[in-house]
Amino acid sequence: MTNLIELKGVTHAYKTKSGPFPVLKDLNVSIPQGAFCAVVGPSGCGKSTLTRLIAGLMFPDEGEVWLHGELVRSPRKTVGMAFQNPVLLEWRTIMQNVILPLEIVAPSMPKAQKEARARELLAMVGLEGFENKRPSELSGGMRQRASLCRSIVHKPDVLILDEPFGALDAFTREDLWQTMHDLRAKEPFTTLLITHDLRESVYLGDQVVVLSGRPATTQYVMDIDLPGPRPLEMLYEKSSVERLSVLRRQIEIAQGRVTEDAQ
Ligand SMILES: Nc1ncnc2c1ncn2[C@@H]1O[C@H](COP(=O)(O)OP(=O)(O)OP(=O)(O)O)[C@@H](O)[C@H]1O
């Protein structure tokens, strides 16, 4: 399988008043076309920085970021993004919010076609009938569903999710995990998910990358070779519990709480 996203030896430091602030160090990540990669790591290790480099919003000091076989040198229109805060525009309806990326990426597409595409996605995530509501009329989980629709409406090659489920209650979060599996079954995007939730990474990921503490490098990669959509019950099966235990230990190593050889 070809890699859609490839980071090779990426090193980056922010320029601050007190000098360079190293965040990423010789980071290597390969994500195959169509795969779902979950990235976990200690708080502040550089996960969001990684997403900005892939989206072409900034560029590494050293190393290379490749997308679709092209070196990333400018912001990429073929990337969709969703964040913990859904940032929907209150002066637009849900429909108008969802079609926003199409207005930028495909301005000549007829309005009816843009709306048909948005309507199709809103129906897939259970928001049929809410097209003309304002964001404040929806619950937090519904807003995040609308935000997911907006992030994929223009059929991006890459979907970057920076903790989109982090602020939701446990039941709504699990609902959205299942929605993600449903969307993936219908829309063939490659996903990079940043999360602090190891269960989420195991439930959704084909691959889980554990980053070390800052400056972050690739500490551990776990492949999860299970077909989707996955039932939530799989999280309680022995194989998942074992995976979670391995990841938990890797995070503790990344945080410097235990060493690699400690029992
Ligand atoms: N523009 C910036 N200028 C200087 N330092 C920055 C900038 N953006 C982020 N940082 C610092 O870089 C480090 C990595 O930030 P980043 O947001 O990538 O981490 P993260 O792993 O996503 O964090 P969290 O898990 O807490 O969301 C942090 O220490 C942060 O304070």
The ligand as a Gaussian input file, in Angstrom:
#p B3LYP/6-31G(d) Opt

LIG

0 1
 N        3.429000      29.308000      18.222000
 C        4.151000      28.822000      19.225000
 N        5.222000      29.477000      19.707000
 C        5.950000      28.966000      20.711000
 N        5.703000      27.791000      21.335000
 C        4.630000      27.098000      20.900000
 C        3.797000      27.565000      19.838000
 N        2.810000      26.656000      19.636000
 C        3.018000      25.673000      20.526000
 N        4.103000      25.936000      21.293000
 C        4.667000      25.084000      22.343000
 O        5.106000      23.891000      21.716000
 C        4.828000      22.745000      22.519000
 C        4.008000      21.756000      21.708000
 O        2.710000      22.340000      21.457000
 P        1.560000      21.491000      20.791000
 O        0.332000      22.328000      20.845000
 O        2.023000      21.001000      19.475000
 O        1.474000      20.272000      21.814000
 P        0.338000      19.153000      21.996000
 O        1.053000      17.845000      22.157000
 O       -0.669000      19.266000      20.927000
 O       -0.292000      19.621000      23.399000
 P       -1.636000      19.143000      24.152000
 O       -1.557000      17.653000      24.252000
 O       -1.529000      19.782000      25.495000
 O       -2.795000      19.636000      23.339000
 C        4.109000      23.266000      23.784000
 O        5.051000      23.336000      24.832000
 C        3.629000      24.658000      23.379000
 O        3.669000      25.523000      24.497000

